[in-house]
Amino acid sequence: SRCPQLPPGAPDRCERHRRRRPPRIGRRGPGREVFSGYGRPRRQSPRLPTVFGVQLGPEPIEEAKARRLLAAFSTATVALPWREIESTEGNYRWEPYDAQLSWCRQQNLPVTVGPLLQLDRPGLPDWIYLWEGDFDNLLSIASDYLETAVTRYRGQVESWIFAGRVSGLEMIGLTEEDRLRLVARMLELVRQLDATAA
């Protein structure tokens, strides 16, 4: 029957609307079709893997905390603060970081290490300021530390963060060009020392 609300002469669409198929919703899943609108399928993209990471300090992890950590996170980051590791020039303190890397390996927890060089006042050892403004010596000293760290831990980590807070190098008298040169050298050195890591 004709819809009584339509004006005279207007096409009767009510019956046509009643005959339209309702939307169909297909079962969702990676690579499966999902029906939208009135039966027109569209392809749903597969979901990308999700990674949750936690940053570990140098302190040992208590057993109860470790269980919660492993239940919540799928990867870990271990920083190597130059200021703490080489507070006195030439004397290294690796033991707390060795223990953290060892614990991560025992738990099959993928590890990112870094930043190897956090280039601001909280990240740099106090004695580095003896070389303020001397780019060649600063480059040599930073390269020695980075080479020692990467050589010690290569093969144990999935990826490196080689530098952070690059703008902090202004405090030790380096120009913007010098900072870029130093960071480029650090990146080159990490790639040479551990070509298998990301």
PASEPA-259718 format. One record per residue (C-alpha): residue in one letter; x, z, y. Coordinates in nm, 2 decimals, always signed. Layout:
BEGIN
NODE   resn        x        z        y
NODE      A        X        Z        Y
...
***
This chain:
BEGIN
NODE   resn        x        z        y
NODE      S    +0.00    +0.00    +0.00
NODE      R    +0.11    -0.06    +0.36
NODE      C    +0.24    +0.23    +0.56
NODE      P    -0.03    +0.33    +0.81
NODE      Q    +0.23    +0.43    +1.07
NODE      L    +0.37    +0.08    +1.11
NODE      P    +0.24    -0.13    +1.40
NODE      P    +0.05    -0.45    +1.31
NODE      G    +0.27    -0.74    +1.21
NODE      A    +0.58    -0.53    +1.14
NODE      P    +0.73    -0.59    +0.80
NODE      D    +0.65    -0.32    +0.55
NODE      R    +0.98    -0.16    +0.45
NODE      C    +0.85    +0.16    +0.31
NODE      E    +0.80    +0.03    -0.04
NODE      R    +1.14    -0.13    -0.03
NODE      H    +1.30    +0.20    +0.07
NODE      R    +1.12    +0.38    -0.21
NODE      R    +1.27    +0.14    -0.46
NODE      R    +1.63    +0.18    -0.35
NODE      R    +1.85    +0.36    -0.60
NODE      P    +1.97    +0.70    -0.50
NODE      P    +2.35    +0.75    -0.45
NODE      R    +2.54    +0.80    -0.77
NODE      I    +2.83    +1.04    -0.78
NODE      G    +3.09    +0.96    -1.04
NODE      R    +3.32    +1.22    -1.20
NODE      R    +3.62    +1.29    -0.99
NODE      G    +3.97    +1.27    -1.11
NODE      P    +4.30    +1.09    -1.06
NODE      G    +4.25    +0.71    -1.06
NODE      R    +3.88    +0.73    -1.14
NODE      E    +3.60    +0.56    -0.95
NODE      V    +3.39    +0.76    -0.72
NODE      F    +3.05    +0.62    -0.62
NODE      S    +2.95    +0.65    -0.26
NODE      G    +2.67    +0.50    -0.06
NODE      Y    +2.42    +0.32    -0.29
NODE      G    +2.63    +0.25    -0.60
NODE      R    +2.93    +0.09    -0.44
NODE      P    +3.25    +0.23    -0.61
NODE      R    +3.57    +0.32    -0.43
NODE      R    +3.90    +0.41    -0.59
NODE      Q    +4.02    +0.77    -0.55
NODE      S    +4.39    +0.80    -0.50
NODE      P    +4.58    +1.03    -0.74
NODE      R    +4.66    +1.37    -0.60
NODE      L    +5.02    +1.44    -0.51
NODE      P    +5.20    +1.73    -0.66
NODE      T    +5.20    +2.05    -0.45
NODE      V    +5.51    +2.27    -0.42
NODE      F    +5.50    +2.63    -0.29
NODE      G    +5.84    +2.77    -0.20
NODE      V    +5.98    +3.11    -0.10
NODE      Q    +6.30    +3.20    +0.08
NODE      L    +6.51    +3.46    -0.09
NODE      G    +6.75    +3.70    +0.09
NODE      P    +7.06    +3.85    -0.05
NODE      E    +6.89    +4.16    -0.18
NODE      P    +6.81    +4.19    -0.56
NODE      I    +6.44    +4.13    -0.64
NODE      E    +6.25    +4.42    -0.81
NODE      E    +6.08    +4.34    -1.14
NODE      A    +5.73    +4.39    -1.02
NODE      K    +5.79    +4.18    -0.71
NODE      A    +5.96    +3.92    -0.92
NODE      R    +5.65    +3.88    -1.14
NODE      R    +5.43    +3.82    -0.84
NODE      L    +5.68    +3.58    -0.69
NODE      L    +5.70    +3.37    -1.00
NODE      A    +5.32    +3.36    -1.03
NODE      A    +5.28    +3.24    -0.67
NODE      F    +5.58    +3.01    -0.61
NODE      S    +5.73    +2.70    -0.78
NODE      T    +6.06    +2.67    -0.59
NODE      A    +6.30    +2.89    -0.39
NODE      T    +6.53    +2.86    -0.10
NODE      V    +6.85    +3.06    -0.08
NODE      A    +7.02    +3.07    +0.26
NODE      L    +7.40    +3.10    +0.29
NODE      P    +7.46    +3.27    +0.62
NODE      W    +7.82    +3.19    +0.73
NODE      R    +7.83    +3.50    +0.95
NODE      E    +7.76    +3.73    +0.64
NODE      I    +7.97    +3.54    +0.39
NODE      E    +8.28    +3.50    +0.60
NODE      S    +8.26    +3.78    +0.85
NODE      T    +8.64    +3.79    +0.85
NODE      E    +8.82    +3.46    +0.85
NODE      G    +8.93    +3.36    +0.51
NODE      N    +8.76    +3.64    +0.33
NODE      Y    +8.44    +3.54    +0.14
NODE      R    +8.15    +3.75    +0.01
NODE      W    +7.96    +3.54    -0.24
NODE      E    +7.84    +3.81    -0.48
NODE      P    +7.48    +3.86    -0.35
NODE      Y    +7.42    +3.48    -0.34
NODE      D    +7.58    +3.43    -0.68
NODE      A    +7.33    +3.69    -0.82
NODE      Q    +7.03    +3.51    -0.65
NODE      L    +7.13    +3.17    -0.78
NODE      S    +7.18    +3.32    -1.13
NODE      W    +6.84    +3.48    -1.12
NODE      C    +6.67    +3.16    -1.02
NODE      R    +6.84    +2.97    -1.31
NODE      Q    +6.73    +3.23    -1.55
NODE      Q    +6.37    +3.19    -1.43
NODE      N    +6.39    +2.81    -1.44
NODE      L    +6.31    +2.81    -1.06
NODE      P    +6.43    +2.50    -0.87
NODE      V    +6.65    +2.60    -0.58
NODE      T    +6.73    +2.46    -0.24
NODE      V    +7.04    +2.61    -0.07
NODE      G    +7.08    +2.63    +0.30
NODE      P    +7.12    +2.60    +0.58
NODE      L    +7.48    +2.60    +0.49
NODE      L    +7.56    +2.61    +0.86
NODE      Q    +7.32    +2.77    +1.10
NODE      L    +7.48    +2.68    +1.43
NODE      D    +7.37    +2.95    +1.66
NODE      R    +7.49    +3.30    +1.75
NODE      P    +7.31    +3.48    +1.46
NODE      G    +7.45    +3.23    +1.22
NODE      L    +7.81    +3.19    +1.33
NODE      P    +8.08    +3.45    +1.26
NODE      D    +8.22    +3.62    +1.56
NODE      W    +8.57    +3.50    +1.51
NODE      I    +8.46    +3.13    +1.55
NODE      Y    +8.45    +3.18    +1.93
NODE      L    +8.83    +3.20    +1.93
NODE      W    +8.81    +2.82    +1.89
NODE      E    +8.55    +2.76    +2.16
NODE      G    +8.57    +2.41    +2.30
NODE      D    +8.83    +2.30    +2.04
NODE      F    +8.63    +2.03    +1.86
NODE      D    +8.91    +1.94    +1.61
NODE      N    +8.97    +2.29    +1.49
NODE      L    +8.60    +2.38    +1.48
NODE      L    +8.54    +2.07    +1.27
NODE      S    +8.82    +2.16    +1.03
NODE      I    +8.70    +2.52    +1.00
NODE      A    +8.33    +2.43    +0.94
NODE      S    +8.44    +2.17    +0.69
NODE      D    +8.64    +2.42    +0.50
NODE      Y    +8.35    +2.66    +0.47
NODE      L    +8.10    +2.40    +0.38
NODE      E    +8.33    +2.25    +0.12
NODE      T    +8.39    +2.59    -0.04
NODE      A    +8.02    +2.66    -0.05
NODE      V    +7.91    +2.33    -0.20
NODE      T    +8.19    +2.32    -0.45
NODE      R    +8.09    +2.67    -0.57
NODE      Y    +7.72    +2.59    -0.62
NODE      R    +7.70    +2.22    -0.70
NODE      G    +7.53    +2.15    -1.02
NODE      Q    +7.32    +2.47    -0.98
NODE      V    +7.08    +2.35    -0.70
NODE      E    +6.83    +2.06    -0.66
NODE      S    +6.89    +2.01    -0.28
NODE      W    +7.09    +2.12    +0.02
NODE      I    +7.00    +2.20    +0.38
NODE      F    +7.34    +2.14    +0.54
NODE      A    +7.28    +2.24    +0.90
NODE      G    +7.03    +2.41    +1.13
NODE      R    +6.99    +2.51    +1.49
NODE      V    +7.23    +2.23    +1.60
NODE      S    +7.16    +2.30    +1.97
NODE      G    +7.33    +2.63    +1.93
NODE      L    +7.67    +2.46    +1.94
NODE      E    +7.64    +2.45    +2.32
NODE      M    +7.75    +2.81    +2.30
NODE      I    +8.09    +2.72    +2.16
NODE      G    +8.16    +2.46    +2.42
NODE      L    +8.07    +2.14    +2.24
NODE      T    +7.92    +1.84    +2.41
NODE      E    +7.61    +1.67    +2.27
NODE      E    +7.84    +1.39    +2.14
NODE      D    +8.06    +1.64    +1.97
NODE      R    +7.76    +1.81    +1.81
NODE      L    +7.64    +1.48    +1.67
NODE      R    +7.99    +1.40    +1.53
NODE      L    +8.01    +1.74    +1.37
NODE      V    +7.67    +1.72    +1.20
NODE      A    +7.74    +1.36    +1.08
NODE      R    +8.06    +1.49    +0.93
NODE      M    +7.88    +1.78    +0.76
NODE      L    +7.62    +1.54    +0.61
NODE      E    +7.89    +1.30    +0.49
NODE      L    +8.09    +1.59    +0.33
NODE      V    +7.78    +1.73    +0.14
NODE      R    +7.71    +1.38    +0.00
NODE      Q    +8.06    +1.34    -0.12
NODE      L    +8.08    +1.67    -0.28
NODE      D    +7.75    +1.67    -0.46
NODE      A    +7.61    +1.32    -0.50
NODE      T    +7.35    +1.43    -0.76
NODE      A    +7.16    +1.67    -0.53
NODE      A    +6.90    +1.56    -0.27
***
